[in-house]
Amino acid sequence: MFGVIEQNSAGALENTFGASQLEITKLQQSVDELRGESRLLKAQVKAQAKDLSQSKRCIEEVTEKKGFANTNQLSALRQELDETKDVILELKNKLILKENVATVAMGVKDASEKSLRLADLRNSKQREWLEDLSRQLESVMQKDLQN
């Protein structure tokens, strides 16, 4: 009977451990994906910053040549600059969100690992307790046989 309990406990622990390992693997994959997305977003932000810089230069050139420039063209460039700034701000916010998600994922991974260690400790204590009960039962049975 105690062997069945120990097997059930071990099986449950193995299932919990397996599920935790799977979750950790998924979280690690998610972190890797988020890191990849983060790199892409950083590259996009860099490209947008370059575009913004180029747009600013264009505006400066238009300002220097304002006698030749059409007011509508200047307005369109400013609107494009504002849209570019909005896109950069949105990308920056997405990047911050992705980094926060990655941080949370790492926290979940750490918590899962801690939970596994705690489960291992509990299992060890339960095993010791079962072994002690088995010894006590054996002792009682031997005394009964001797009497």
C-alpha positions as CSV (number, residue, x, y, z in Angstrom):
1,M,0.0,0.0,0.0
2,F,2.8,2.4,0.9
3,G,4.6,1.5,-2.3
4,V,1.4,2.5,-4.3
5,I,1.3,5.8,-2.4
6,E,4.9,6.4,-3.0
7,Q,4.4,5.5,-6.7
8,N,1.4,7.8,-6.9
9,S,3.4,10.6,-5.2
10,A,6.3,10.0,-7.5
11,G,4.0,9.9,-10.5
12,A,2.3,13.1,-9.5
13,L,5.6,14.7,-8.9
14,E,6.9,13.5,-12.3
15,N,3.8,14.9,-13.9
16,T,4.1,18.2,-12.1
17,F,7.8,18.3,-13.0
18,G,7.1,17.4,-16.6
19,A,4.4,20.1,-16.8
20,S,6.7,22.6,-15.2
21,Q,9.5,21.7,-17.6
22,L,7.2,22.0,-20.5
23,E,6.0,25.4,-19.2
24,I,9.6,26.5,-18.7
25,T,10.5,25.4,-22.2
26,K,7.5,27.3,-23.6
27,L,8.5,30.3,-21.5
28,Q,12.1,30.1,-22.7
29,Q,10.8,29.9,-26.3
30,S,8.6,32.9,-25.6
31,V,11.5,34.8,-24.1
32,D,13.6,33.9,-27.2
33,E,10.8,35.0,-29.5
34,L,10.4,38.2,-27.5
35,R,14.1,38.9,-27.7
36,G,14.0,38.4,-31.4
37,E,11.0,40.7,-31.7
38,S,12.8,43.2,-29.5
39,R,15.8,43.2,-31.8
40,L,13.5,43.7,-34.8
41,L,11.7,46.5,-33.0
42,K,15.0,48.1,-32.1
43,A,16.1,47.9,-35.7
44,Q,12.8,49.4,-36.8
45,V,13.3,52.2,-34.2
46,K,16.8,52.8,-35.5
47,A,15.5,52.9,-39.1
48,Q,12.7,55.3,-38.0
49,A,15.2,57.5,-36.2
50,K,17.3,57.6,-39.4
51,D,14.1,58.4,-41.4
52,L,13.3,61.1,-38.8
53,S,16.8,62.5,-39.1
54,Q,16.5,62.6,-42.9
55,S,13.0,64.2,-42.7
56,K,14.5,66.9,-40.4
57,R,17.2,67.5,-42.9
58,C,14.6,67.8,-45.7
59,I,12.7,70.3,-43.6
60,E,15.8,72.3,-43.0
61,E,16.5,72.3,-46.7
62,V,13.0,73.3,-47.5
63,T,13.2,76.1,-44.9
64,E,16.5,77.4,-46.5
65,K,14.8,77.4,-49.9
66,K,11.4,78.5,-48.7
67,G,11.2,81.1,-51.5
68,F,11.1,78.1,-53.9
69,A,9.1,75.8,-51.7
70,N,5.4,75.3,-51.8
71,T,3.6,75.8,-48.5
72,N,1.6,72.7,-49.1
73,Q,4.7,70.6,-49.6
74,L,6.2,71.9,-46.3
75,S,3.0,71.1,-44.5
76,A,3.0,67.6,-46.0
77,L,6.6,67.1,-44.8
78,R,5.7,68.2,-41.3
79,Q,2.8,65.9,-41.2
80,E,5.0,63.0,-42.3
81,L,7.5,64.0,-39.6
82,D,4.7,64.0,-37.0
83,E,3.4,60.6,-38.3
84,T,7.0,59.3,-38.1
85,K,7.3,60.5,-34.5
86,D,4.0,58.8,-33.7
87,V,5.2,55.6,-35.2
88,I,8.5,55.8,-33.3
89,L,6.7,56.5,-30.1
90,E,4.3,53.5,-30.7
91,L,7.3,51.2,-31.6
92,K,9.1,52.4,-28.4
93,N,6.1,51.6,-26.3
94,K,5.7,48.2,-27.9
95,L,9.4,47.5,-27.3
96,I,9.0,48.5,-23.6
97,L,6.0,46.2,-23.4
98,K,7.9,43.3,-25.0
99,E,10.8,43.8,-22.6
100,N,8.3,43.8,-19.6
101,V,6.7,40.6,-20.9
102,A,10.2,39.0,-21.2
103,T,11.0,40.1,-17.6
104,V,7.7,38.6,-16.4
105,A,8.4,35.4,-18.3
106,M,11.8,35.1,-16.6
107,G,10.1,35.7,-13.2
108,V,7.6,32.9,-14.0
109,K,10.5,30.7,-14.9
110,D,12.3,31.4,-11.7
111,A,9.1,30.8,-9.7
112,S,8.6,27.5,-11.5
113,E,12.1,26.4,-10.7
114,K,11.6,27.4,-7.0
115,S,8.3,25.5,-7.0
116,L,10.0,22.4,-8.4
117,R,12.7,22.6,-5.7
118,L,10.0,22.9,-3.0
119,A,8.1,20.0,-4.4
120,D,11.3,17.9,-4.4
121,L,11.9,18.8,-0.8
122,R,8.3,17.9,0.1
123,N,8.6,14.6,-1.7
124,S,11.8,13.9,0.1
125,K,10.2,14.6,3.5
126,Q,7.1,12.5,2.6
127,R,9.4,9.6,1.5
128,E,11.2,9.8,4.9
129,W,7.9,9.9,6.7
130,L,6.6,6.8,4.7
131,E,9.8,5.0,5.4
132,D,9.5,5.8,9.2
133,L,5.9,4.6,9.2
134,S,6.9,1.4,7.3
135,R,9.6,0.8,10.0
136,Q,7.1,1.4,12.8
137,L,4.6,-0.9,11.1
138,E,7.2,-3.6,10.7
139,S,8.2,-3.3,14.3
140,V,4.6,-3.6,15.5
141,M,4.0,-6.6,13.2
142,Q,7.2,-8.3,14.5
143,K,6.1,-7.7,18.1
144,D,2.6,-9.1,17.3
145,L,4.3,-12.2,15.7
146,Q,6.5,-12.7,18.8
147,N,3.5,-12.5,21.2
